[in-house]
Amino acid sequence: MAKRKRFILACVVVLAVISPGCKKDSSFEAEFKKATKTIAQRDKWPESPQDVAAAFWNARYQKDYSQMHILWPGSASYNWQQICAKDGDAKYVFGKARISTIERGTEPAEEAEVPYALEGYFKDHGSHNLTMRLKALNTQKGKRWYIYSGN
């Protein structure tokens, strides 16, 4: 009898967790889908990988977390407020994107790397020491770049 009660209790807990409306799915995958849907629907979007990277860092500078979540799909699952807590008034400069075509499954896909650096670092060294990585999303409104990795 005790085994049966534990089984029933376990089933109730599982149903409560997976039932729609019982728990908001804020996983990376769910946030990614939500952001890419927004990207595809927007009338205006930064045109180049460099423009997307610059828009992200501008949004971060302004503490516009909702815009950051869209420019970097899936990142709404990150605690940006905590991550950015010690950000100062850093400004970045961006280099020219290196775009490549890769095979993703059976489809060719475009990816880009955008070099960037703090203004002061670039001024002192004349080079970029950081990289944002982006992928292209093909939408009805054309190709839209989005961030998938950065440092």
C-alpha positions in Angstrom: 0.0 0.0 0.0 2.8 2.4 0.8 4.4 1.7 -2.6 1.2 2.6 -4.3 0.8 5.9 -2.4 4.4 6.9 -3.3 3.7 6.0 -7.0 0.6 8.1 -7.0 2.3 11.0 -5.3 5.2 10.8 -7.8 2.7 10.8 -10.7 0.9 13.9 -9.3 4.2 15.7 -8.9 5.3 14.9 -12.5 1.9 16.0 -13.8 2.1 19.3 -11.9 5.5 20.0 -13.4 4.7 19.1 -17.0 1.1 20.5 -17.2 0.7 23.6 -19.2 0.5 26.7 -17.1 1.9 25.0 -14.0 5.5 25.9 -14.7 6.8 28.6 -17.1 9.5 27.1 -19.4 12.3 29.6 -19.3 14.9 27.1 -20.6 17.5 28.2 -23.1 15.6 26.4 -25.8 12.2 28.0 -25.0 13.8 31.5 -24.8 15.7 30.8 -28.1 12.4 30.0 -29.9 10.7 33.1 -28.5 13.6 35.4 -29.5 14.0 34.0 -33.0 10.3 34.4 -33.6 10.6 38.1 -32.6 13.7 38.5 -34.8 11.7 37.1 -37.8 8.8 39.4 -37.2 10.6 42.7 -36.6 10.4 45.2 -39.5 13.8 46.5 -38.7 16.9 44.5 -37.8 20.6 45.4 -37.8 21.9 44.5 -41.2 25.4 43.1 -40.6 27.0 40.9 -38.0 29.0 43.9 -36.8 25.7 45.9 -36.4 24.2 43.1 -34.3 27.3 42.8 -32.1 27.3 46.6 -31.6 23.6 46.7 -30.9 24.0 44.0 -28.2 26.8 45.8 -26.5 24.9 49.1 -26.7 21.9 47.3 -25.1 24.1 45.9 -22.4 25.6 49.4 -21.8 22.0 50.7 -21.4 21.0 47.7 -19.3 18.3 46.9 -21.8 18.0 43.3 -21.0 14.9 42.6 -23.1 16.8 43.7 -26.2 19.8 41.7 -25.2 17.5 38.6 -24.9 16.5 39.1 -28.5 19.9 39.9 -30.0 21.3 36.8 -28.3 18.4 34.2 -28.5 18.2 32.0 -25.5 20.1 34.4 -23.3 16.9 35.3 -21.4 17.6 32.2 -19.4 20.8 33.9 -18.2 20.7 36.3 -15.2 22.0 39.4 -17.1 21.3 41.7 -14.3 23.8 39.8 -12.1 26.2 39.2 -15.0 26.2 43.0 -15.8 26.3 44.2 -12.2 29.9 45.3 -12.3 29.8 46.7 -15.9 31.2 50.2 -16.0 30.9 52.6 -18.9 32.8 50.4 -21.2 32.6 51.2 -24.9 33.7 48.8 -27.6 35.0 49.0 -31.2 34.2 46.3 -33.8 36.2 45.0 -36.7 35.0 43.5 -39.9 33.1 40.3 -39.7 34.6 37.1 -41.1 31.7 35.2 -42.7 31.8 31.5 -43.6 29.5 28.9 -44.9 29.2 25.6 -43.1 27.1 22.5 -43.5 24.4 22.3 -40.9 22.7 19.0 -41.5 22.0 18.9 -45.3 21.7 22.7 -45.6 24.5 25.2 -45.9 24.4 27.8 -43.2 26.2 31.1 -42.7 28.2 31.9 -39.5 30.2 35.0 -38.7 32.9 36.0 -36.2 33.1 39.7 -35.3 36.3 40.8 -33.6 35.9 43.6 -31.0 37.8 45.2 -28.1 37.4 47.9 -25.5 38.1 51.3 -27.0 41.1 51.7 -24.7 42.6 48.3 -25.5 42.2 49.0 -29.3 43.8 52.4 -28.9 46.7 50.9 -27.0 47.2 47.8 -29.1 45.7 48.5 -32.4 43.9 45.1 -32.4 40.7 43.3 -31.3 41.1 40.8 -28.5 37.5 39.5 -28.2 35.1 37.7 -30.6 31.3 37.5 -31.0 30.0 34.6 -33.0 26.8 34.9 -34.9 24.6 32.7 -37.1 22.2 33.7 -39.9 18.5 33.1 -39.6 16.6 33.1 -42.9 13.3 34.8 -42.5 10.6 36.0 -44.8 12.1 39.5 -44.3 15.5 38.3 -45.3 18.6 37.1 -43.6 18.8 38.1 -39.9 22.0 37.7 -37.9 21.9 36.7 -34.2 24.5 36.1 -31.6 25.2 32.6 -30.3 28.5 33.0 -28.5 30.7 35.7 -27.2 33.4 36.6 -24.7 
